[in-house]
Amino acid sequence: MNAKAALYSAVGDELTHYELDIGEAALTRRETVKVPANVQYAWPHPSREYLYVSTSNRGSAPKADSNHVSAYRIDRESGALTPHGDPRPLRHRAVHMCVDPSGQYMLNAHNVPKSGITVHQIESDGRIGSQIDQPEGLPYGIYPHQVMMSPSGRTTVLVDRGNSGAHGKAEDPGALRLFRFSGGVFAQLSVIAPNGGYGFGPRHVDFHPTKPWLYVSDERRSQLYMFRVRGDSLAPEAAFIRDILADREHIKPRQLAGTIHVHPNGQFVYVANRADYTVDFEGRKVFGGGENSIAVYAINSETGEPKLIQHADTHSFHVRTFAFDPSGRVMVAASIQPIGLREGSKVTSAPAALSVFRAGADGKLEFVRKYDVETDGKIQYWMGIVGVQ
């Protein structure tokens, strides 16, 4: 019998469960649950018994007056989701969230209209408990895009992307903002900002599972960084910096780095290149070029240095999230929405999709198949995989 996992795809305020057959690298669509508003991000409990989902009604405008975090119980055999307690309100939209390694606290990162991190207690039965007050005046930065806990559970990393300079406005520098974390409460630890954060636009980070190494994707520069972990903090400068593009000389507008994941075996690191630049063609918007790939790097087991081994075509456009099954044998990449394509004198449409790959022993990705996802004017904003059997 093939091992299975549960894949969850969020389109707007609907969270759809797919059964992932790991041996066959195949998805079977199952049930869909409605959540309070558009899914922003989700994270499983370490026990894999619960999934926590942050939602917001924020669309293209900055107003967001319905923001929540909800808990769902994961059926251990089927992967089906059922509500687990009442949703908890959030003051602002959460752009990212995570659960600490002990499973006792849930953290939500906010960037509009005010930067910060919200912490909730997780009760022993998995329900969401009360919000924990934080000290005033902590430096959360200009534009946080991710919150992550260190494997030790003692340090929180708030990934502050900053903003590129444009239209006469100066650049907002980026940083990795580190906080001590104890009993659900933060204390300022350090700010890692090479060159004062100028030319540094981190979006996502991932820790190596066994080594003191942190890998960082730079959204604004399309680069990969590796920082050495020093105790509960980081070295002030990156040990290695690598380009993630295959053809930087012909870079297009809206070429962005995205999600980053270290393989479960710690031997490889993967970063998304995403592009959705469009141009006009006979009154319609069509894809104007750019790289949509997963950049794959082998990790030197002694130094942590990443060495490029592959650019794997995602067979889709603008992959916002991708994930591995717990065994690391299958990877699925999720593109956000349809995009127009010019084919000679005709215009066709490429739908949002779930692209399924096998991950080989050498770390390279082999495309298997693609599943179209109907978005109906919404966005496939998040996708994740949880082991259930």
Secondary structure, DSSP 8 states (H G I E B T S, - for coil): ---EEEEEEEETTEEEEEEEETTTTEEEEEEEEE-SSEEEEEEE-TTSSEEEEEEE---SSS----EEEEEEEE-TTT--EEE-S--EE-SS--SEEEE-TTSSEEEEEE-SSS-EEEEEEE-TTS-EEEEE---TT----S-EEEEEE-TTSSEEEEEE--B--BTTB--B--EEEEEEEETTEEEEEEEE-GGGGTT--EEEEEE-SSSSEEEEEETTTTEEEEEEEETTEE-SS-SEEEE--S-GGG--TTEEEEEEEE-TTSSEEEEEEEE--EEEETTEEEE-----EEEEEEE-TTT--EEEEEEEE-SSS-EEEEEE-TTSSEEEEEE-S-EEEEETTEEEEE-EEEEEEEE-TTS-EEEEEEEEE--TTS-EEEEEEEE--
